Each structure stands twice: as C-alpha cells, then as structure tokens.
Amino acid sequence: MAGMHHVGKRIRELRKMRQLTTRALASRVAISPSLLEKVEAGSRTPAPGLIAQLATALSVGPDRITGQPYMNGAETEDQVQAVIPDLRRILLTYDNPDDLTVAPRPLSDLAAEMGRVSQMRQAGQYVPMGPLLPGLLSELTHRALMAETDRERREAYTWLARGYRATNSLAHKMGYHDLSLTAVERVHWAADRSGDPLLQITAAYLKAGAMLRMGSFNSARRLLEGLLAEVERLSPEDSMSEAGSAVYGALLLKIAMVEARSGRPEAAWARLDEARAATGMLGGRDVGYYEMAFGPTNVRIHEVAALIDSGDTEQALARLRGWGEEQDQAEWVLPAGLPAERASHHHIDVAAARLAEGDRHGAFRDLAEARRLSPVHTRFHPTTRHLAAALVRQDRAADDSIAGFARWVGI
C-alpha cells in the first residue's frame, strides 16, 4: 500500500503533463492553490463536483482522475466484470438483437424477474444482479419486437427501460462510464416506446445525472428545468398525481446538486427549499416511484450532500447533530427501509466530511457502515478509495482494521 495511487497523485501528474502550475490550475477551477496542494497531497478529499471541474480543466474524463474502472479481486471480477462484454454487445445490438437459442419466456415471467433486478439495483446488490442482466435484456428485447398488441409492446419496453437503467447503474458504479452513457441512451430509446411520459422524464433525468458527473453543469440545469416544466404541463400542481409529485421532487433535488457542484450555493438552497415544500404533496412520506426515492429523508440527505459539495463540511455535520436531537440521538439516524445504496452513499459523503474536519475515527466508522449496507457500491466508489488511502497515510497506530479495509477496497 506504500505505493498506492490516489486521486491527488493523478491530478498532479495530469497537471504536469499539461504544463500547468498549481496556481494556474487552481485558478481554472476557482479554488485556492493551498486547497489544490492539499488535494494533490491526498490530505483533502475532493468533492465530486471539483473532480468534474478538474477533469474539464485538464481535458480528461473524470475516470482518468478517479482511476476507474477498478479491478478489485477475483470474487468481484468473476461475477460482475465478466458480464461487461455481453452488456456491450447487447447495448450495441439493441434494435437488431442476436437470435435466441430458445423462445423468450412469457412477459409476465420476465417482468417479475426484472422487478427483482430493480430491487437488487436499489440495494446495490450488483454481484448477484450482474449475471442476470444480459439474458434478461435479450429476452425482453425480443418480446418487445415480437409483441402482437400495442399494450404488450408498451409493457415490454417499460420493463426493458428498467433493465437498461440497471445496466446504467452497474456500469457507472463499476467505473465503465462509456458503457453507462450508452445505457442511458438505451433507457431513452425504450422509454420513448413505452408510452409513459413520466418514464420518459425519468430517462432524461438519468441523462442529466450523467451530465452532472461529467461537469456539464449548464446543460444539466437546462435539461432539468425543462423536465420540471414538462411535469407541470402533464399535471398541474392542483391535480398532480403522487407519482408525478415524486418525480417532480426528485428533479428538484438533482437541480440542487447541479447548483451546489457548480458553485451556486444560494441557488442550491432555493431548490432544496422547493423540494422540502414538495414533500407536502406526499403527506410528508418517503416514496419511491420510478425507482427514484423522494421525501423528507432524501431532502435531508441532499442538504448534507450539497453542504459537503460546497465545502461547508462543518455545517453539514452540525445539521446531522441538530436532526439527531429530534430523535434523541447524538446524530441523525437514517430511517429503516431506505434503499441500501442511497443510505450507503450518504455514509460515504459523511465520512468525507468527518475526515475534512479531522475526525479520522468517525470517518472510518461511516465507511464501515457504508460497507455493511452496500458492500459492492462502497468498494467501487471513488471517494471510498481516496478516503481509505488517506486514513492509511494518517494512521500512526497501524490499525489492522483500517489496513484491512484498504486492502478490501483494493489499494
């Protein structure tokens, strides 16, 4: 682990390749040279928005900075990495699929299996989910193309869109960003044929998320604002369905993250206020229409994430303590039933905030909780790797648990 290659090292190498000084690169992304020096040294974890901005300034993709995709070990490689070539082939031949050796199963059977796959996706269970996807996508494609009625065809495309969404999640989490972008386009293709306007909006929402990860903040903002207007057009506020309200709220949260990552914190808080108000349309409940969690819990999660992305880690942790008082806890405890991947992501974010505030033990505790909730998601998250590397470098006591966690992550 002594020679581990962290995010900061890659940034420094790319900066030197581009013949940029620390001051010149820092100026391009509107941060102080001292902060960039800390990032390059590995003592400060860069927020996702900063990684996207640095990638743009260095004329590379974010994956060049994060070092993705990661090859972490035989267990994961055998069961998940091995399906990548098949998924590439299926996404390429989406409208002209290879022949099946046997007839596809009835649509009801395929829908039931895709429903289970969708649950696995939200739980971050990529190891068991991955091998199911290639065959399931192939069968659903044939069912959609050979459907005898419009109703059957629309239903097949609806489930196919969900399959492509699962493919997008797997590819994104594993670091295959080119495959992820292709999968997003396939979600669009299938959703457009489903006849479901909210599913089409969900597909565009996924595209906006890809834009956000790539640092295309203005494009993402314009797309999301257009989607908000489309939801309002489909169902005015006084007659908006519960599903429409949930999708509308999820769009507001995504715009808030665009604003936070693009250095517009006031705009981010305005959108978060709107999202908080939108939970009233759901009676203050957490819901999950179209596989998009929305409600008071996810609004709070995004509040914390926006503060962290804006660099205000102290306030992010203060919010957690304040909400914890409402529960008679030291800090806010996530409610039971939250999708495991969403909860895991939150704990990774909080771990980064704790480390920025000098709380190494707390950071490791949150990483361990993220691992418990969703091991594969945690293992392949670039922030996890950076935090694990930083914890090892700062560990003067040679803690076996920290070293073991770093080995598990793959550094």
C-alpha positions in Angstrom: 0.0 0.0 0.0 3.0 2.3 0.3 2.9 3.0 -3.5 -0.9 3.4 -3.7 -2.0 5.8 -6.4 -4.6 8.2 -5.1 -6.7 10.8 -6.8 -4.3 13.6 -5.8 -1.4 11.9 -7.5 -3.3 11.6 -10.7 -4.3 15.2 -10.6 -0.7 16.3 -10.0 0.6 14.0 -12.9 -2.0 15.4 -15.3 -1.3 18.9 -14.2 2.4 18.4 -15.0 1.6 16.8 -18.3 -0.4 19.9 -19.2 2.5 22.1 -18.1 0.3 23.9 -15.5 1.5 25.3 -12.2 -0.6 24.7 -9.1 -1.7 28.3 -9.2 -2.7 28.1 -12.8 -4.8 25.0 -12.4 -6.4 26.3 -9.1 -7.4 29.5 -11.0 -9.1 27.5 -13.7 -11.4 25.8 -11.2 -11.8 28.8 -8.8 -10.2 27.2 -5.7 -7.2 28.4 -3.7 -3.7 27.0 -4.6 -3.4 25.8 -1.0 -6.5 23.6 -1.3 -5.3 22.1 -4.6 -1.9 21.4 -2.9 -3.8 19.5 -0.1 -5.8 17.6 -2.7 -2.7 16.6 -4.6 -1.0 15.6 -1.4 -4.0 13.4 -0.5 -4.9 15.2 2.7 -8.1 16.6 1.3 -10.8 14.6 -0.4 -12.1 16.5 -3.5 -15.9 16.6 -3.8 -17.4 15.0 -7.0 -18.1 18.5 -8.4 -14.5 19.5 -8.0 -13.3 16.3 -9.7 -15.5 17.1 -12.6 -14.2 20.6 -12.8 -10.6 19.5 -12.6 -11.2 16.9 -15.3 -12.6 19.6 -17.6 -9.7 21.9 -16.9 -7.2 19.1 -17.5 -9.0 17.9 -20.7 -9.7 14.4 -19.5 -12.7 12.5 -18.3 -13.4 12.2 -14.6 -12.5 8.5 -14.8 -8.9 9.5 -15.6 -8.7 11.2 -12.2 -10.5 8.6 -10.2 -8.6 5.7 -11.9 -11.8 3.8 -12.9 -12.7 1.1 -13.6 -11.2 -0.7 -10.6 -10.2 -4.4 -10.7 -10.5 -5.3 -7.0 -10.3 -9.1 -6.9 -11.4 -12.4 -8.3 -14.7 -12.6 -6.4 -16.0 -9.4 -8.0 -14.1 -9.8 -11.3 -15.6 -13.3 -11.9 -19.2 -12.4 -11.2 -19.5 -8.8 -12.3 -16.7 -7.8 -14.5 -17.3 -10.9 -16.7 -20.7 -9.6 -17.8 -19.3 -6.4 -19.2 -18.5 -7.7 -22.7 -22.0 -9.3 -23.0 -23.6 -6.0 -21.9 -21.6 -4.1 -24.5 -22.8 -6.4 -27.2 -26.4 -6.2 -26.2 -26.4 -2.4 -26.0 -24.8 -2.3 -29.5 -27.4 -4.6 -31.0 -30.4 -3.1 -29.1 -32.6 -2.7 -32.1 -31.3 -5.7 -34.1 -30.6 -8.3 -31.4 -28.8 -11.6 -31.8 -31.1 -14.6 -32.3 -32.1 -16.5 -29.2 -31.4 -20.3 -28.9 -34.8 -20.7 -27.3 -38.0 -18.7 -27.3 -38.2 -15.9 -24.8 -40.2 -16.5 -21.7 -43.7 -15.0 -21.2 -43.7 -11.3 -20.5 -45.2 -11.9 -17.0 -42.2 -14.0 -16.1 -39.7 -11.5 -17.5 -41.4 -8.7 -15.7 -41.3 -10.5 -12.4 -37.5 -11.1 -12.8 -36.9 -7.6 -13.8 -38.8 -6.4 -10.8 -36.3 -8.4 -8.6 -33.4 -7.0 -10.6 -34.7 -3.4 -9.9 -34.8 -4.2 -6.2 -31.2 -5.5 -6.4 -30.1 -2.3 -8.1 -31.6 -0.1 -5.4 -30.0 -2.3 -2.8 -26.6 -2.1 -4.5 -26.5 -5.9 -5.0 -24.5 -5.9 -8.2 -22.8 -9.2 -7.8 -26.0 -11.3 -8.0 -27.7 -8.8 -10.3 -25.0 -8.6 -13.0 -25.1 -12.1 -14.4 -28.9 -11.8 -14.8 -28.9 -8.8 -17.0 -27.6 -10.0 -20.3 -30.1 -12.8 -20.8 -33.0 -10.8 -19.4 -32.3 -7.8 -21.6 -32.1 -10.1 -24.7 -35.4 -11.8 -23.9 -37.2 -8.5 -23.2 -35.9 -7.0 -26.5 -37.3 -10.0 -28.4 -40.6 -9.8 -26.5 -40.9 -6.0 -27.4 -40.1 -6.5 -31.0 -42.4 -9.5 -31.5 -45.3 -8.2 -29.4 -48.7 -8.7 -31.1 -50.5 -5.9 -29.3 -49.7 -2.3 -28.5 -50.3 -2.9 -24.8 -47.9 -5.8 -24.7 -45.3 -3.8 -26.7 -45.5 -0.8 -24.4 -45.2 -3.0 -21.3 -42.2 -4.8 -22.7 -40.5 -1.5 -23.4 -41.3 -0.3 -19.9 -39.5 -3.3 -18.4 -36.7 -3.0 -20.9 -36.2 0.6 -19.9 -35.8 -0.6 -16.3 -33.3 -3.2 -17.4 -31.2 -0.6 -19.2 -31.4 1.6 -16.1 -30.0 -1.3 -14.0 -27.3 -1.7 -16.6 -26.5 2.0 -16.4 -26.2 1.8 -12.6 -23.9 -1.3 -12.8 -21.7 0.3 -15.4 -21.5 3.6 -13.5 -20.7 2.0 -10.2 -18.1 -0.2 -11.7 -16.5 2.7 -13.4 -17.3 1.9 -17.1 -18.5 5.4 -17.9 -18.7 4.9 -21.6 -21.0 1.9 -21.2 -23.0 3.8 -18.6 -23.6 6.7 -21.1 -24.7 4.2 -23.8 -27.1 2.5 -21.3 -28.7 5.9 -20.6 -29.4 6.4 -24.3 -31.0 2.9 -24.4 -33.2 3.9 -21.4 -34.3 6.8 -23.5 -35.0 4.6 -26.5 -37.1 2.1 -24.6 -38.9 4.8 -22.5 -39.9 6.6 -25.7 -41.6 3.4 -26.9 -43.3 2.7 -23.6 -45.9 5.5 -24.0 -45.3 6.5 -20.4 -44.5 10.3 -20.1 -43.1 10.0 -16.6 -40.8 7.2 -17.6 -39.6 9.3 -20.5 -38.9 12.1 -18.0 -37.1 9.6 -15.8 -34.9 8.7 -18.7 -34.0 12.3 -19.3 -33.3 12.7 -15.5 -30.7 9.9 -15.8 -29.1 11.8 -18.7 -28.9 14.9 -16.6 -27.2 12.9 -13.9 -24.6 11.8 -16.4 -24.1 15.4 -17.4 -23.6 16.4 -13.8 -20.9 13.7 -13.3 -19.1 14.9 -16.4 -19.2 18.6 -15.2 -21.6 19.8 -17.9 -23.5 21.8 -15.3 -25.2 24.3 -17.6 -26.5 21.6 -19.9 -27.8 19.6 -16.9 -29.5 22.6 -15.5 -31.3 23.4 -18.7 -32.4 19.9 -19.2 -33.7 19.5 -15.7 -35.6 22.8 -15.7 -37.2 21.7 -19.0 -38.3 18.5 -17.3 -39.8 20.3 -14.4 -41.9 22.3 -16.8 -42.9 19.1 -18.6 -44.1 17.5 -15.3 -46.1 20.7 -14.6 -47.6 20.6 -18.1 -48.6 17.0 -17.7 -50.2 17.5 -14.4 -50.7 21.0 -12.8 -50.0 21.2 -9.1 -53.6 21.1 -8.1 -54.1 17.8 -9.9 -50.6 16.3 -9.8 -50.5 12.6 -9.1 -48.4 11.1 -6.3 -46.1 9.6 -8.9 -45.8 13.0 -10.6 -45.1 14.7 -7.3 -42.3 12.2 -6.5 -40.7 12.7 -9.9 -41.0 16.5 -9.6 -39.3 16.4 -6.2 -36.5 14.2 -7.5 -35.9 16.6 -10.3 -35.7 19.5 -7.8 -33.1 17.6 -5.8 -31.0 16.9 -8.8 -31.0 20.6 -9.8 -30.0 21.4 -6.3 -26.9 19.2 -6.7 -26.1 20.8 -10.0 -26.2 24.2 -8.4 -24.1 23.1 -5.4 -21.4 21.5 -7.6 -21.3 24.5 -10.0 -20.5 26.9 -7.1 -24.0 28.4 -6.7 -24.9 27.5 -3.1 -27.8 30.1 -2.9 -29.5 28.6 -5.9 -29.0 25.1 -4.5 -30.7 26.1 -1.2 -33.6 27.7 -3.1 -34.2 24.4 -4.9 -33.9 22.4 -1.7 -36.5 24.7 -0.2 -38.8 23.9 -3.1 -38.1 20.2 -2.7 -38.9 20.4 1.0 -42.2 22.1 0.2 -42.9 19.4 -2.4 -42.8 16.7 0.2 -46.1 18.2 1.4 -47.8 16.9 -1.7 -46.9 13.4 -0.5 -48.1 14.0 3.0 -44.5 14.1 4.3 -43.9 10.5 3.4 -40.9 8.9 1.7 -41.9 7.2 -1.6 -40.1 5.5 -4.5 -42.0 5.9 -7.8 -40.0 5.1 -10.9 -37.1 3.9 -8.7 -36.5 7.5 -7.6 -36.6 7.9 -3.8 -38.2 11.2 -2.7 -39.5 12.5 0.6 -38.2 14.2 3.7 -35.4 11.7 4.2 -33.9 12.2 0.7 -34.3 16.0 1.0 -32.2 15.9 4.2 -29.6 13.6 2.5 -29.3 16.1 -0.3 -29.0 19.0 2.1 -26.0 17.3 3.7 -24.5 16.4 0.3 -25.0 20.0 -1.0 -23.2 21.4 2.0 -20.3 18.9 1.6 -20.0 19.7 -2.2 -20.0 23.4 -1.3 -17.1 22.8 1.1 -19.0 23.5 4.2 -18.3 20.2 6.0 -18.6 21.8 9.4 -22.2 22.9 8.8 -23.0 19.5 7.2 -22.1 17.7 10.4 -23.9 20.3 12.5 -27.1 19.6 10.6 -26.7 15.9 11.4 -26.3 16.7 15.1 -29.4 19.0 15.0 -31.6 16.4 13.4 -30.3 13.8 15.8 -31.7 15.9 18.7 -35.1 15.4 17.2 -34.6 11.6 17.6 -32.9 11.8 21.0 -29.7 10.7 19.3 -26.2 12.1 19.1 -26.7 12.4 15.3 -29.4 11.8 12.8 -30.1 8.1 12.2 -31.5 7.2 8.8 -34.9 5.6 8.8 -35.3 1.9 8.2 -36.4 0.9 4.7 -34.3 3.4 2.8 -32.7 1.9 -0.3 -29.4 0.4 0.8 -27.4 2.1 -1.9 -28.8 5.5 -1.1 -28.0 5.0 2.6 -24.5 3.8 1.8 -23.8 6.8 -0.4 -24.9 9.1 2.4 -22.4 7.5 4.8 -19.6 7.8 2.3 -20.4 11.5 1.9 -20.5 12.0 5.7 -17.2 10.1 6.0 -15.6 12.6 3.7 -16.9 15.5 5.8 -15.6 13.9 9.0 -12.2 13.4 7.6 -12.1 17.0 6.4 -12.9 18.1 10.0 -10.1 15.9 11.3 -12.3 13.1 12.7 -10.5 10.0 11.4 -12.2 7.5 13.7 -15.6 8.9 12.8 -14.8 8.8 9.1 -13.8 5.1 9.3 -16.9 4.3 11.3 -19.1 5.8 8.5 -17.1 3.9 5.8 -17.7 0.7 7.8 -21.4 1.4 8.0 -21.5 2.1 4.2 -19.8 -1.3 3.6 -22.3 -3.1 5.8 -25.2 -1.5 3.9 -24.0 -2.0 0.4 -20.5 -3.7 0.0 -20.1 -3.5 -3.7 -21.3 0.1 -4.0 -18.9 1.1 -1.2 -16.0 -0.9 -2.6 -16.2 0.7 -6.1 -17.0 4.2 -5.0 -14.0 6.5 -5.9 -14.5 8.6 -2.7 -14.1 5.4 -0.6 -10.7 4.7 -2.2 -9.5 8.2 -1.6 -10.7 8.2 2.0 -9.2 4.7 2.7 -5.8 5.8 1.3 -5.9 9.0 3.4 -6.8 7.0 6.5 -3.9 4.6 6.0 -1.4 7.5 5.5 -2.7 9.3 8.6 -2.8 6.1 10.7 0.1 6.3 13.2 -1.0 3.3 15.2 -1.0 0.9 12.2 -4.6 -0.1 12.9 -5.2 -3.5 11.4 -8.9 -2.7 10.8 -8.0 0.3 8.7 -5.3 -1.6 6.8 -7.7 -4.4 6.2 -10.4 -2.1 4.9 -7.9 -0.5 2.5 -6.9 -4.0 1.2 -10.6 -4.9 0.8 -11.1 -1.7 -1.3 -8.2 -2.7 -3.5 -5.4 -0.2 -2.6 
